[in-house]
Amino acid sequence: MACLEDAAGITAQKGSMLARAECAQAVLLVKSWQQEATLEKMCRKHFAATDPATKKRMASAICKLDTEICVAQKIGRLALLAGVLYRTWRLGWSDRDIAASFASVVRLTPSYIRRVRLTMQVTAEKLQGTPTQTKN
């Protein structure tokens, strides 16, 4: 639940898990609508840009934002987190297999799944009070 509330940018709420999840999902849905306007502006700037390096960076940023919007509007962040948790630790699936399992609803890349897993790991370690270990 903490990971979902962190993604929504809200502090831990009081109440049942269901109420907390619904609150965080509502915030994320509203954010996705606001992100659509940002996405549209980014697309306009991308098409107006002439520098290939700038266009490439913007295309990557557009793809990431579009994925976030699709996740929020089509499957919901909570469903994504639960799906990734179950497929990773219960079934032992790879990032590629997990991304493919969501393909019928929303296009996710293995790198997006890795970012989701890292976010969950960092949140869990924060809750436990242990520092996150990163590879150098």
C-alpha atoms as one frame of an Amber mdcrd trajectory, in Angstrom:
protein
   0.000   0.000   0.000   2.889   2.351   0.775   4.218   1.963  -2.768   0.838
   2.919  -4.227   0.514   5.919  -1.897   4.072   6.982  -2.775   3.245   6.777
  -6.487   0.189   8.962  -5.856   2.309  11.429  -3.885   0.116  11.222  -0.797
   0.977  10.479   2.799  -0.158   7.229   4.374  -3.885   7.445   4.946  -5.928
   6.092   7.826  -8.627   3.530   7.167  -8.984   0.157   5.547  -6.630  -1.070
   2.860  -9.455  -0.859   0.323 -10.218   2.767   1.217  -6.535   3.674   1.037
  -6.168   1.931  -2.338  -9.256   3.671  -3.746  -7.970   7.064  -2.572  -4.534
   6.530  -4.135  -6.067   5.187  -7.369  -8.325   8.246  -7.624  -5.349  10.578
  -7.211  -3.380   8.657  -9.845  -6.294   8.773 -12.281  -6.612  12.561 -11.920
  -2.847  12.876 -12.384  -3.093  10.824 -15.581  -5.626  13.265 -17.000  -3.267
  16.139 -16.203  -0.391  14.196 -17.755  -2.312  13.940 -21.025  -2.005  17.717
 -21.473   1.715  17.499 -20.743   2.033  14.636 -23.229   0.333  16.669 -25.931
   2.737  19.593 -25.374   5.713  17.238 -25.447   4.531  15.748 -28.749   4.218
  19.204 -30.305   7.745  20.108 -29.168   9.052  16.771 -30.448   7.663  17.339
 -33.927   8.949  20.928 -33.970  12.466  19.965 -32.832  15.186  19.759 -35.458
  18.110  18.343 -33.445  18.175  14.510 -33.727  19.543  14.065 -30.189  16.772
  16.251 -28.760  14.147  14.349 -30.753  15.496  11.031 -29.464  15.463  12.189
 -25.814  11.962  13.588 -26.200  10.705  10.410 -27.873  11.932   8.375 -24.907
  10.295  10.759 -22.416   7.044  10.695 -24.413   7.023   6.898 -24.410   7.560
   6.747 -20.627   4.816   9.267 -19.903   2.418   7.540 -22.281   3.033   4.232
 -20.494   2.288   5.842 -17.111  -0.965   7.277 -18.467  -2.011   3.930 -19.964
  -1.253   2.076 -16.730  -3.303   4.552 -14.693  -6.268   4.581 -17.051  -6.408
   0.988 -18.316  -5.302  -1.315 -15.507  -4.616   0.843 -12.485  -1.396   1.090
 -10.535  -2.557  -1.285  -7.808  -3.345  -4.037 -10.333   0.063  -3.502 -11.941
   1.903  -3.686  -8.609  -0.010  -6.789  -7.545   0.588  -8.418 -10.918   4.301
  -7.672 -10.897   4.681  -8.869  -7.286   2.860 -12.128  -7.938   4.594 -12.897
 -11.220   8.047 -12.016  -9.854   8.158 -13.636  -6.441   5.483 -16.316  -6.670
   5.945 -17.517 -10.248   9.578 -16.491 -10.788   8.900 -14.846 -14.147  11.422
 -12.625 -15.930  10.814  -8.941 -16.705  10.161  -9.845 -20.358   7.557 -12.480
 -19.426   5.829 -10.069 -17.048   5.727  -7.333 -19.696   4.256  -9.802 -22.205
   1.552 -10.873 -19.732   0.196  -7.296 -19.669   0.464  -6.914 -23.472  -3.230
  -7.527 -24.165  -4.156  -4.506 -22.024  -1.207  -2.117 -22.188   2.240  -2.231
 -23.811   4.920  -2.451 -21.124   8.625  -2.928 -21.684  10.919  -5.110 -19.594
  12.769  -1.947 -18.502   9.478  -0.487 -17.212   8.888  -3.672 -15.192  12.418
  -3.384 -13.756  11.672   0.217 -12.689   8.440  -0.914 -11.019  10.269  -3.700
  -9.186  12.999  -1.321  -8.055  10.405   1.166  -6.799   8.732  -1.580  -4.782
  12.089  -2.715  -3.384  13.069   0.822  -2.365   9.684   1.344  -0.692   9.947
  -1.955   1.194  13.460  -1.138   2.392  12.342   2.332   3.445   9.558   0.799
   5.511  12.001  -1.662   7.085  14.585   1.048   7.716  17.301  -0.623   5.643
  19.286   1.253   2.980  18.842   0.407  -0.688  21.813  -1.398  -2.205  22.761
  -0.211  -5.690  25.305  -1.673  -8.065  28.250   0.557  -9.002
